[in-house]
Amino acid sequence: MDQTKVVIFIQVLNSFVSGVLGVVLPLMMTGRGIDIVTIGLVFASLPLIFQFGRMFFATVSDFWGRKLFFLSNGCLNVASSLIFYLARTPLEFIFGKITEGTKDGSLWAVNRAFLMDSSKKKWTILVYLRTTVYVSYAVGSLLALMLCALIGGLVIPVSMLLIGERKRRFSAARVLHLLDFRKKNRVFKVFLILFFVMGLSFGFRSGFVFPLFLSANGFNAETIGLLLGLQILLAGLFSYLFVRRFGIGKLILVSGGLYTVALISLGFSSSALAAILAVSYGIIEGLLSITQEGILSRISSEGSYGTDIGLLMTGLHVGNTLSLAMSGFLISRWGFAVPFLLSALIFSIFYVSSYLILKE
C-alpha cells in the first residue's frame, strides 16, 4: 500500500480527534466550573509537553524508524479522549493534556520526516499534510468527545500497514551531534529565534481563546463548532489552492500583513462581525501554513529531518506556552482585545524578518 497515503490517513484520524477537542474542551471546562485563568494555565501545559516528547521521539526516530511512533499515537489517542471525558478538576484536565501532548508529539515527530523521506516535492507534500490536518480538524469540530476514542484507536491498525524502515544504529554521539545547534548554519540559527517569536504570537490566539471569544460574544456550543469548522475548512482549502502558486517571500508578506490586520480587527469586534472575522481568519491560517512548511522544507537537512524540524518547533512551542499561560490573565483583566493586539504586533517581527532573510 502507498506509504504516503497511509501516513495521510493516520493524520486524518488524528486531526479529526483534535478538531473535536479544540472546540469542546474549553467549553466543557467552563461548564464544569473552571475559571478562564486556570483554563489558560491548563492549555499552556500542552505545547511544552508536546515539544519535549516530539523532540525526543524525533531524534530517536531518525535512528530507529518512524512506525513505532505512529502506533504509540493511536494508543494515546484512546487514552487522552477517555481522560478528558471523565475529568472534573484542573489536575485531571492537566493529566489529560499531558497524555494529549505526548500522543501529538509522537505523531508530529515523524509525520513530516516520513513524508519528506518519501517524496521529492518536499514543500508540496508538507502543505498537503497541513491541508489534511485542516479539513479533518474542521469535520471533527462538529462532532463529539466519545467518538475520539474510537477514531483515535483506528490509528493502531492503520499504522500496521506501514513498512518498517531501515534502522540506523543508535549512537549517543550522533544524537548530540544532530542536536548541537552550534553546528547549524546561520539561517537555521536565526530561524530558531524567529520560530520562538512566531509561537509567542500564536499563543495569544490559540487553544481555548477562539472558542471562549465566540462564547463571550453570545454563540452557543453548536454554533461555535460550526464557525470554527468553517474556519479550518477555509484554511485547508486555501493551503491546497495556493501551494506553489506564489514564491515563499511574497506569501510571507501577504499572510503576515493579513494576519496583523485580522487580529487587530478581531480585538475590537463583537457579535456578527466577530463571527465573520473568525471564519475569514481561516484563509490567513491556510496561507500561513504554506509559508511555515516552505521554511521547514528549505532549512532542514536530509538525514536529520526529524531532529531539525524538532529543534525549530521547540522554539515555537516554548513561545506558545508562555503566551498561552499569560492569555488567561490578560483576558480576565482586559478582555480579548489585548491578547489579539499582542499577537498581531509580535507576529510582524516574525514575518518581516523571515522575508528579509529568505530574500537574501
SETI-913707 format. One record per residue (C-alpha): residue number from 1; residue in three letters; x, y negated, z. Coordinates in Angstrom, 2 decimals, always signed. Example, Ala and Ser with C-alpha at 12.3 -4.5 7.8 and 13.67 -1.06 7.14 Angstrom:
% SETI-913707
(seza 1,"ala",(+12.30,+4.50,+7.80))
(seza 2,"ser",(+13.67,+1.06,+7.14))
***
This chain:
% SETI-913707
(seza 1,"met",(+0.00,+0.00,+0.00))
(seza 2,"asp",(+1.19,-3.52,-0.81))
(seza 3,"gln",(+3.04,-4.59,+2.35))
(seza 4,"thr",(+2.32,-8.28,+1.80))
(seza 5,"lys",(-1.43,-7.57,+1.72))
(seza 6,"val",(-1.19,-5.56,+4.95))
(seza 7,"val",(+0.51,-8.47,+6.75))
(seza 8,"ile",(-2.04,-10.95,+5.39))
(seza 9,"phe",(-4.90,-8.72,+6.56))
(seza 10,"ile",(-3.36,-8.48,+10.03))
(seza 11,"gln",(-3.20,-12.28,+10.03))
(seza 12,"val",(-6.89,-12.42,+9.05))
(seza 13,"leu",(-7.85,-10.30,+12.06))
(seza 14,"asn",(-5.64,-12.24,+14.47))
(seza 15,"ser",(-6.73,-15.69,+13.26))
(seza 16,"phe",(-10.39,-14.66,+13.44))
(seza 17,"val",(-9.92,-13.93,+17.13))
(seza 18,"ser",(-8.06,-17.21,+17.66))
(seza 19,"gly",(-10.89,-19.08,+15.97))
(seza 20,"val",(-13.38,-17.73,+18.46))
(seza 21,"leu",(-11.18,-18.58,+21.43))
(seza 22,"gly",(-10.35,-22.05,+20.15))
(seza 23,"val",(-13.98,-23.17,+20.31))
(seza 24,"val",(-15.46,-21.02,+23.07))
(seza 25,"leu",(-12.69,-21.05,+25.68))
(seza 26,"pro",(-12.60,-24.77,+26.65))
(seza 27,"leu",(-16.42,-24.90,+26.72))
(seza 28,"met",(-16.53,-21.71,+28.78))
(seza 29,"met",(-14.05,-23.14,+31.28))
(seza 30,"thr",(-16.11,-26.31,+31.61))
(seza 31,"gly",(-19.24,-24.22,+32.10))
(seza 32,"arg",(-17.52,-22.24,+34.85))
(seza 33,"gly",(-16.75,-25.41,+36.80))
(seza 34,"ile",(-13.11,-26.05,+35.87))
(seza 35,"asp",(-12.26,-29.76,+35.53))
(seza 36,"ile",(-10.55,-31.27,+32.47))
(seza 37,"val",(-7.20,-31.88,+34.21))
(seza 38,"thr",(-6.97,-28.21,+35.17))
(seza 39,"ile",(-8.07,-27.18,+31.68))
(seza 40,"gly",(-5.21,-29.25,+30.27))
(seza 41,"leu",(-2.70,-27.56,+32.55))
(seza 42,"val",(-4.02,-24.08,+31.74))
(seza 43,"phe",(-3.79,-24.76,+28.00))
(seza 44,"ala",(-0.32,-26.26,+28.46))
(seza 45,"ser",(+0.90,-22.87,+29.70))
(seza 46,"leu",(+0.33,-21.30,+26.27))
(seza 47,"pro",(+2.96,-22.93,+23.99))
(seza 48,"leu",(+6.00,-22.12,+26.12))
(seza 49,"ile",(+4.86,-18.56,+26.87))
(seza 50,"phe",(+4.18,-18.14,+23.17))
(seza 51,"gln",(+7.53,-19.57,+22.14))
(seza 52,"phe",(+9.69,-17.73,+24.66))
(seza 53,"gly",(+8.04,-14.47,+23.66))
(seza 54,"arg",(+8.29,-15.36,+19.99))
(seza 55,"met",(+11.98,-16.30,+20.26))
(seza 56,"phe",(+12.83,-13.02,+21.96))
(seza 57,"phe",(+10.72,-10.92,+19.59))
(seza 58,"ala",(+12.02,-12.78,+16.51))
(seza 59,"thr",(+15.65,-12.22,+17.42))
(seza 60,"val",(+15.13,-8.55,+18.22))
(seza 61,"ser",(+13.06,-8.06,+15.04))
(seza 62,"asp",(+16.00,-9.23,+12.90))
(seza 63,"phe",(+17.75,-6.05,+14.14))
(seza 64,"trp",(+15.00,-3.53,+14.91))
(seza 65,"gly",(+12.48,-4.42,+12.20))
(seza 66,"arg",(+9.05,-6.08,+12.31))
(seza 67,"lys",(+6.50,-3.26,+12.53))
(seza 68,"leu",(+6.68,-2.75,+16.31))
(seza 69,"phe",(+5.64,-6.35,+16.94))
(seza 70,"phe",(+2.58,-6.17,+14.71))
(seza 71,"leu",(+1.47,-3.16,+16.76))
(seza 72,"ser",(+2.01,-4.94,+20.08))
(seza 73,"asn",(-0.05,-7.88,+18.79))
(seza 74,"gly",(-3.02,-5.57,+18.26))
(seza 75,"cys",(-2.82,-4.12,+21.78))
(seza 76,"leu",(-2.52,-7.54,+23.39))
(seza 77,"asn",(-5.41,-8.90,+21.29))
(seza 78,"val",(-7.75,-6.49,+23.06))
(seza 79,"ala",(-6.31,-7.26,+26.50))
(seza 80,"ser",(-6.43,-11.08,+26.23))
(seza 81,"ser",(-10.02,-11.17,+24.96))
(seza 82,"leu",(-11.25,-8.97,+27.81))
(seza 83,"ile",(-9.36,-11.02,+30.41))
(seza 84,"phe",(-10.97,-14.26,+29.19))
(seza 85,"tyr",(-14.40,-12.63,+29.18))
(seza 86,"leu",(-14.01,-11.68,+32.86))
(seza 87,"ala",(-12.10,-14.79,+34.07))
(seza 88,"arg",(-13.71,-17.16,+36.59))
(seza 89,"thr",(-10.83,-19.03,+38.26))
(seza 90,"pro",(-7.95,-21.14,+36.86))
(seza 91,"leu",(-5.46,-18.44,+37.88))
(seza 92,"glu",(-7.40,-15.80,+35.94))
(seza 93,"phe",(-7.54,-18.06,+32.88))
(seza 94,"ile",(-3.77,-18.64,+33.16))
(seza 95,"phe",(-3.27,-14.87,+33.19))
(seza 96,"gly",(-5.37,-14.73,+30.04))
(seza 97,"lys",(-3.20,-17.44,+28.48))
(seza 98,"ile",(-0.04,-15.53,+29.34))
(seza 99,"thr",(-1.42,-12.49,+27.56))
(seza 100,"glu",(-2.66,-14.58,+24.63))
(seza 101,"gly",(+0.70,-16.35,+24.32))
(seza 102,"thr",(+2.59,-13.06,+24.32))
(seza 103,"lys",(+0.33,-11.49,+21.68))
(seza 104,"asp",(+0.59,-14.56,+19.44))
(seza 105,"gly",(+4.34,-14.67,+19.96))
(seza 106,"ser",(+4.70,-11.06,+18.86))
(seza 107,"leu",(+2.86,-11.79,+15.60))
(seza 108,"trp",(+4.37,-15.16,+14.70))
(seza 109,"ala",(+7.84,-13.83,+15.49))
(seza 110,"val",(+7.61,-11.54,+12.49))
(seza 111,"asn",(+4.88,-12.61,+10.03))
(seza 112,"arg",(+6.78,-15.41,+8.27))
(seza 113,"ala",(+10.05,-13.47,+8.33))
(seza 114,"phe",(+8.38,-10.34,+6.91))
(seza 115,"leu",(+6.80,-12.28,+4.05))
(seza 116,"met",(+9.99,-14.21,+3.28))
(seza 117,"asp",(+11.91,-10.92,+3.15))
(seza 118,"ser",(+9.31,-9.54,+0.73))
(seza 119,"ser",(+8.77,-12.49,-1.62))
(seza 120,"lys",(+10.91,-14.64,-3.90))
(seza 121,"lys",(+8.41,-17.53,-3.76))
(seza 122,"lys",(+9.03,-18.24,-0.11))
(seza 123,"trp",(+7.28,-21.63,+0.23))
(seza 124,"thr",(+4.23,-20.39,-1.69))
(seza 125,"ile",(+3.79,-17.20,+0.33))
(seza 126,"leu",(+4.13,-19.12,+3.62))
(seza 127,"val",(+1.42,-21.57,+2.54))
(seza 128,"tyr",(-0.82,-18.64,+1.53))
(seza 129,"leu",(-0.25,-17.27,+5.02))
(seza 130,"arg",(-1.41,-20.56,+6.53))
(seza 131,"thr",(-4.42,-20.61,+4.21))
(seza 132,"thr",(-5.38,-17.19,+5.54))
(seza 133,"val",(-4.94,-18.46,+9.09))
(seza 134,"tyr",(-7.25,-21.42,+8.50))
(seza 135,"val",(-10.03,-19.52,+6.72))
(seza 136,"ser",(-10.07,-16.68,+9.24))
(seza 137,"tyr",(-9.94,-19.13,+12.15))
(seza 138,"ala",(-12.88,-21.02,+10.69))
(seza 139,"val",(-15.00,-17.89,+10.43))
(seza 140,"gly",(-14.04,-16.89,+13.96))
(seza 141,"ser",(-15.04,-20.33,+15.25))
(seza 142,"leu",(-18.66,-19.44,+14.57))
(seza 143,"leu",(-18.71,-16.11,+16.44))
(seza 144,"ala",(-18.40,-14.74,+20.00))
(seza 145,"leu",(-15.77,-13.57,+22.51))
(seza 146,"met",(-16.53,-9.89,+22.99))
(seza 147,"leu",(-16.11,-9.38,+19.26))
(seza 148,"cys",(-12.47,-10.46,+19.68))
(seza 149,"ala",(-11.54,-7.22,+21.44))
(seza 150,"leu",(-12.95,-5.12,+18.60))
(seza 151,"ile",(-11.49,-7.23,+15.77))
(seza 152,"gly",(-8.14,-7.66,+17.51))
(seza 153,"gly",(-7.93,-3.92,+18.11))
(seza 154,"leu",(-8.15,-3.27,+14.37))
(seza 155,"val",(-4.62,-4.70,+14.08))
(seza 156,"ile",(-3.27,-1.47,+15.60))
(seza 157,"pro",(-4.37,+0.97,+12.83))
(seza 158,"val",(-3.70,-1.62,+10.11))
(seza 159,"ser",(-0.14,-2.09,+11.42))
(seza 160,"met",(+0.45,+1.63,+10.93))
(seza 161,"leu",(+0.17,+1.02,+7.17))
(seza 162,"leu",(+3.41,-0.97,+7.25))
(seza 163,"ile",(+6.57,+0.79,+6.19))
(seza 164,"gly",(+9.31,+0.73,+8.81))
(seza 165,"glu",(+12.18,-1.44,+7.58))
(seza 166,"arg",(+15.82,-0.50,+7.61))
(seza 167,"lys",(+17.11,-1.50,+11.03))
(seza 168,"arg",(+20.44,-3.05,+11.87))
(seza 169,"arg",(+22.50,-2.09,+14.89))
(seza 170,"phe",(+21.60,-4.39,+17.78))
(seza 171,"ser",(+24.61,-6.43,+18.87))
(seza 172,"ala",(+24.65,-8.94,+21.71))
(seza 173,"ala",(+27.47,-10.84,+20.00))
(seza 174,"arg",(+25.48,-11.05,+16.77))
(seza 175,"val",(+22.39,-12.25,+18.67))
(seza 176,"leu",(+24.37,-15.01,+20.37))
(seza 177,"his",(+25.84,-16.00,+17.01))
(seza 178,"leu",(+22.36,-16.32,+15.46))
(seza 179,"leu",(+21.07,-18.31,+18.44))
(seza 180,"asp",(+24.05,-20.69,+18.57))
(seza 181,"phe",(+22.61,-23.86,+17.07))
(seza 182,"arg",(+26.09,-25.44,+17.11))
(seza 183,"lys",(+26.91,-23.26,+14.09))
(seza 184,"lys",(+23.87,-24.56,+12.16))
(seza 185,"asn",(+24.23,-27.33,+9.59))
(seza 186,"arg",(+23.41,-30.98,+10.30))
(seza 187,"val",(+19.95,-30.89,+8.70))
(seza 188,"phe",(+18.93,-27.89,+10.78))
(seza 189,"lys",(+20.08,-29.60,+14.00))
(seza 190,"val",(+18.15,-32.78,+13.19))
(seza 191,"phe",(+15.00,-30.79,+12.48))
(seza 192,"leu",(+15.33,-29.06,+15.85))
(seza 193,"ile",(+14.72,-32.51,+17.37))
(seza 194,"leu",(+12.07,-33.51,+14.84))
(seza 195,"phe",(+10.06,-30.35,+15.45))
(seza 196,"phe",(+10.04,-31.29,+19.15))
(seza 197,"val",(+8.65,-34.70,+18.16))
(seza 198,"met",(+6.01,-33.04,+15.99))
(seza 199,"gly",(+4.99,-30.74,+18.85))
(seza 200,"leu",(+4.79,-33.68,+21.23))
(seza 201,"ser",(+2.42,-35.39,+18.81))
(seza 202,"phe",(+0.27,-32.32,+18.14))
(seza 203,"gly",(-0.26,-31.52,+21.83))
(seza 204,"phe",(-2.34,-34.67,+22.32))
(seza 205,"arg",(-4.99,-33.35,+19.90))
(seza 206,"ser",(-4.55,-29.56,+20.20))
(seza 207,"gly",(-6.14,-26.78,+22.19))
(seza 208,"phe",(-9.05,-27.98,+24.29))
(seza 209,"val",(-9.01,-31.60,+23.07))
(seza 210,"phe",(-11.15,-31.41,+19.92))
(seza 211,"pro",(-13.89,-29.18,+21.41))
(seza 212,"leu",(-14.23,-31.34,+24.53))
(seza 213,"phe",(-14.04,-34.54,+22.46))
(seza 214,"leu",(-17.03,-33.38,+20.42))
(seza 215,"ser",(-18.81,-32.19,+23.57))
(seza 216,"ala",(-18.34,-35.65,+25.12))
(seza 217,"asn",(-20.00,-37.09,+22.01))
(seza 218,"gly",(-23.16,-35.09,+22.64))
(seza 219,"phe",(-22.70,-31.99,+20.48))
(seza 220,"asn",(-23.66,-28.55,+21.79))
(seza 221,"ala",(-21.50,-25.42,+21.55))
(seza 222,"glu",(-23.14,-24.15,+18.35))
(seza 223,"thr",(-22.65,-27.48,+16.57))
(seza 224,"ile",(-19.05,-27.77,+17.79))
(seza 225,"gly",(-18.33,-24.31,+16.41))
(seza 226,"leu",(-19.85,-25.32,+13.07))
(seza 227,"leu",(-17.91,-28.61,+12.89))
(seza 228,"leu",(-14.57,-27.07,+13.80))
(seza 229,"gly",(-15.26,-24.16,+11.48))
(seza 230,"leu",(-15.79,-26.60,+8.61))
(seza 231,"gln",(-12.66,-28.48,+9.64))
(seza 232,"ile",(-10.49,-25.37,+9.42))
(seza 233,"leu",(-12.15,-24.22,+6.20))
(seza 234,"leu",(-11.17,-27.54,+4.65))
(seza 235,"ala",(-7.62,-27.04,+5.93))
(seza 236,"gly",(-7.45,-23.64,+4.29))
(seza 237,"leu",(-8.94,-24.92,+1.03))
(seza 238,"phe",(-6.57,-27.87,+0.72))
(seza 239,"ser",(-3.48,-25.88,+1.73))
(seza 240,"tyr",(-4.31,-23.44,-1.07))
(seza 241,"leu",(-5.17,-26.07,-3.69))
(seza 242,"phe",(-2.17,-28.32,-3.13))
(seza 243,"val",(+0.65,-25.82,-2.66))
(seza 244,"arg",(+3.44,-26.86,-5.03))
(seza 245,"arg",(+1.23,-29.45,-6.73))
(seza 246,"phe",(+3.49,-32.22,-5.40))
(seza 247,"gly",(+7.06,-32.47,-4.17))
(seza 248,"ile",(+7.57,-31.98,-0.47))
(seza 249,"gly",(+8.73,-35.58,+0.03))
(seza 250,"lys",(+5.53,-37.02,-1.38))
(seza 251,"leu",(+3.41,-34.59,+0.66))
(seza 252,"ile",(+5.24,-35.54,+3.85))
(seza 253,"leu",(+4.47,-39.24,+3.35))
(seza 254,"val",(+0.85,-38.75,+2.26))
(seza 255,"ser",(-0.06,-36.26,+5.00))
(seza 256,"gly",(+1.77,-38.28,+7.66))
(seza 257,"gly",(+0.11,-41.55,+6.70))
(seza 258,"leu",(-3.33,-39.94,+6.62))
(seza 259,"tyr",(-2.68,-38.29,+9.99))
(seza 260,"thr",(-1.86,-41.62,+11.63))
(seza 261,"val",(-4.95,-43.33,+10.23))
(seza 262,"ala",(-7.25,-40.41,+11.11))
(seza 263,"leu",(-6.10,-40.03,+14.72))
(seza 264,"ile",(-6.33,-43.76,+15.43))
(seza 265,"ser",(-9.82,-43.82,+13.90))
(seza 266,"leu",(-10.91,-40.80,+15.96))
(seza 267,"gly",(-9.89,-42.56,+19.14))
(seza 268,"phe",(-12.42,-45.32,+18.52))
(seza 269,"ser",(-15.24,-43.25,+17.01))
(seza 270,"ser",(-18.38,-41.76,+18.54))
(seza 271,"ser",(-21.43,-39.66,+17.67))
(seza 272,"ala",(-21.91,-39.03,+13.93))
(seza 273,"leu",(-18.70,-40.83,+12.92))
(seza 274,"ala",(-16.70,-38.66,+15.35))
(seza 275,"ala",(-18.15,-35.54,+13.74))
(seza 276,"ile",(-17.39,-36.75,+10.20))
(seza 277,"leu",(-13.81,-37.65,+11.09))
(seza 278,"ala",(-13.28,-34.38,+12.97))
(seza 279,"val",(-14.38,-32.35,+9.95))
(seza 280,"ser",(-12.43,-34.54,+7.50))
(seza 281,"tyr",(-9.30,-34.06,+9.57))
(seza 282,"gly",(-9.19,-30.54,+8.13))
(seza 283,"ile",(-7.98,-31.99,+4.81))
(seza 284,"ile",(-4.99,-33.53,+6.57))
(seza 285,"glu",(-4.29,-30.35,+8.50))
(seza 286,"gly",(-4.12,-28.44,+5.23))
(seza 287,"leu",(-1.59,-30.87,+3.77))
(seza 288,"leu",(+0.46,-30.80,+6.98))
(seza 289,"ser",(+0.68,-27.01,+6.83))
(seza 290,"ile",(+2.18,-27.19,+3.32))
(seza 291,"thr",(+4.87,-29.62,+4.44))
(seza 292,"gln",(+5.70,-27.63,+7.57))
(seza 293,"glu",(+6.05,-24.36,+5.68))
(seza 294,"gly",(+8.07,-26.12,+3.00))
(seza 295,"ile",(+10.54,-27.40,+5.57))
(seza 296,"leu",(+10.82,-23.97,+7.24))
(seza 297,"ser",(+11.43,-22.21,+3.92))
(seza 298,"arg",(+14.14,-24.71,+2.95))
(seza 299,"ile",(+16.26,-24.83,+6.06))
(seza 300,"ser",(+16.11,-21.26,+7.44))
(seza 301,"ser",(+18.77,-18.79,+6.31))
(seza 302,"glu",(+18.35,-15.37,+4.73))
(seza 303,"gly",(+19.26,-12.62,+7.16))
(seza 304,"ser",(+18.11,-14.62,+10.17))
(seza 305,"tyr",(+14.68,-15.90,+9.14))
(seza 306,"gly",(+13.06,-14.76,+12.39))
(seza 307,"thr",(+15.70,-16.37,+14.58))
(seza 308,"asp",(+15.96,-19.63,+12.62))
(seza 309,"ile",(+12.20,-20.16,+12.49))
(seza 310,"gly",(+12.03,-19.28,+16.17))
(seza 311,"leu",(+14.64,-21.90,+17.04))
(seza 312,"leu",(+12.84,-24.59,+15.06))
(seza 313,"met",(+9.47,-23.73,+16.55))
(seza 314,"thr",(+10.90,-23.71,+20.08))
(seza 315,"gly",(+11.21,-27.50,+19.89))
(seza 316,"leu",(+7.67,-27.79,+18.58))
(seza 317,"his",(+6.18,-25.74,+21.40))
(seza 318,"val",(+8.21,-27.41,+24.14))
(seza 319,"gly",(+6.86,-30.76,+22.93))
(seza 320,"asn",(+3.38,-29.29,+22.62))
(seza 321,"thr",(+3.48,-28.05,+26.20))
(seza 322,"leu",(+4.47,-31.45,+27.59))
(seza 323,"ser",(+1.75,-33.39,+25.76))
(seza 324,"leu",(-0.94,-30.77,+26.41))
(seza 325,"ala",(-0.18,-30.97,+30.13))
(seza 326,"met",(-0.47,-34.77,+30.01))
(seza 327,"ser",(-3.64,-34.80,+27.91))
(seza 328,"gly",(-5.99,-33.75,+30.68))
(seza 329,"phe",(-4.71,-36.53,+32.96))
(seza 330,"leu",(-4.91,-39.15,+30.21))
(seza 331,"ile",(-8.43,-38.17,+29.18))
(seza 332,"ser",(-9.70,-38.15,+32.77))
(seza 333,"arg",(-8.29,-41.65,+33.31))
(seza 334,"trp",(-8.77,-43.46,+29.98))
(seza 335,"gly",(-10.80,-41.19,+27.71))
(seza 336,"phe",(-9.82,-39.64,+24.38))
(seza 337,"ala",(-8.57,-42.81,+22.66))
(seza 338,"val",(-5.20,-42.84,+24.44))
(seza 339,"pro",(-4.03,-39.29,+23.56))
(seza 340,"phe",(-5.23,-39.71,+19.96))
(seza 341,"leu",(-3.34,-43.00,+19.67))
(seza 342,"leu",(-0.18,-41.48,+21.17))
(seza 343,"ser",(-0.41,-38.55,+18.77))
(seza 344,"ala",(-0.67,-40.88,+15.77))
(seza 345,"leu",(+2.26,-43.08,+16.81))
(seza 346,"ile",(+4.60,-40.23,+17.77))
(seza 347,"phe",(+3.91,-38.34,+14.55))
(seza 348,"ser",(+5.03,-41.34,+12.50))
(seza 349,"ile",(+8.57,-40.73,+13.86))
(seza 350,"phe",(+8.46,-37.17,+12.51))
(seza 351,"tyr",(+7.17,-37.81,+9.02))
(seza 352,"val",(+9.26,-40.91,+8.27))
(seza 353,"ser",(+12.46,-39.22,+9.50))
(seza 354,"ser",(+11.67,-35.97,+7.64))
(seza 355,"tyr",(+11.08,-37.84,+4.41))
(seza 356,"leu",(+14.36,-39.73,+4.66))
(seza 357,"ile",(+16.38,-36.59,+5.47))
(seza 358,"leu",(+14.91,-34.45,+2.69))
(seza 359,"lys",(+15.22,-37.33,+0.23))
(seza 360,"glu",(+18.99,-37.18,+0.76))
***
